[in-house]
Amino acid sequence: MQGLKQSIITSLWFMFLTFPIMVVRVNTIENTVEWRWMNLAYVGVAIFVLSYVWRWALARKEAKQFETEPATKPKKQLWISRALEEPAVARPALAAVFALSIAMPLLVSTYQTNIFISFLLYVILGLGLNIIVGVAGLLFLGHAAFYAIGAYSYALLNHYFGIGFWIALPLGGLFACLGGIMLAFPVLRLRGDYLAIVTLGFGEIIRLVLENWSDLTGGPSGISNIDRPGLFGMELSVADANIYIYYIVLALAIITMIAVQRLKNSRIGRALQALREDEIACQAMGIDRVNVKLMAFGLGTAWAGFAGVIFAAKTTFINPASFTFMESAIILSIVVLGGMGSNLGVILGSAFLVLMPEYLRAFSEYRMILFAAAMVLMMVFRPQGLIAPKGRKYHVDDPDLVKEGEA
């Protein structure tokens, strides 16, 4: 009864708050006021149901935390994780996803192709940051700075020296990698919040340099007329160029997935994971902590540089406003929401944060409310992320987090 009473109070309170927006509508053409009382009824019923389900789910979750399970009972995993562990399911599923990805630009509009290019760029950025945050366990808040380094590398090389996309692509990754290593040297002894603050400051320094060095970077006005990737000297229309860029970013995303997965299973990846779990024990076992951190920063930021070059080629115009702290926050959110250390989680996190807001535009002004509600629900009921990688250890004092990859 107490939960029912609280849900009714919550429903009435939301009806009161949303009354001016949901009920009153002024028709400026006919100078009349429309009273949409049914909208208020819909809000009341929806909030009552959601509030009741929310309280029931929280009570069920709290009850499960105190249940003792037998040691022999298999640990629970998200259904998609269990399915992908079965070769009979994983191989056809991957083949179908690959075939759909290849055919995607031929099935959708130019606008939809642009959305999927952005999605794949965030997959690349998220996988790169996942090396630093998820695999190595280093809190990093300046990833947009290296995204900007890659984009401006291509823009400046193309603007001043006429260098094409294919030559600038590896150079952009190299410059971003060198920038990551240069940042890593002064922060080798920093951990946790201190490391996050320094990397955040570095990101802001890069943005301010780009804004104020007007003679070189164009300042707030940015750089325009950046060349798109060439295809054997052929002149491509805007639609054809978008399709071509889609296939380039798709190929780079696949290469990134394979490279990051191989890295995690390699000797370097094991060293990065040991650094994440316990830095002191890692050093006691003879692992060179300095080299491991330098590799984490260099490898993670290189992918941001590659993504930056493609972003500049796609938009043909860049300015510092595209590389603010919010960009770093979105990339970090992709890694955290997807599951730190999980490549599949990064892909799902990118879909959640990039595709979901776009396809909720059908709900007009309510889409951001629905998006925020979905994020809150996920953080409450999946605090370890959509996909918790195997072997990932969480702090034993936090009852909301699972241990050893349990979902």
Secondary structure, 3 states (H helix, E strand, C coil): CHHHHHHHHHHHHHHHHHHHHHCEEEECCCCEEEECHHHHHHHHHHHHHHHHHHHHHHHHHHHHHCCCCCCCCCCCCCHHHHHHCCHHHHHHHHHHHHHHHHHHHHHCCHHHHHHHHHHHHHHHHHHHHHHHHHHCCCCCCCHHHHHHHHHHHHHHHHHHHCCCHHHHHHHHHHHHHHHHHHHHHHHCCCCHHHHHHHHHHHHHHHHHHHHHCHHHHCHHHCECCCCCCCECCECCCHHHHHHHHHHHHHHHHHHHHHHHHHHHCCHHHHHHHHHHHCHHHHHHCCCCHHHHHHHHHHHHHHHHHHHHHHHHHHHCCECHHHHCHHHHHHHHHHHHHHCCCCHHHHHHHHHHHHHHHHHCHHHHHHHHHHHHHHHHHHHHHCCCCCCCCCCCCCCCCCCCCCCCCCC
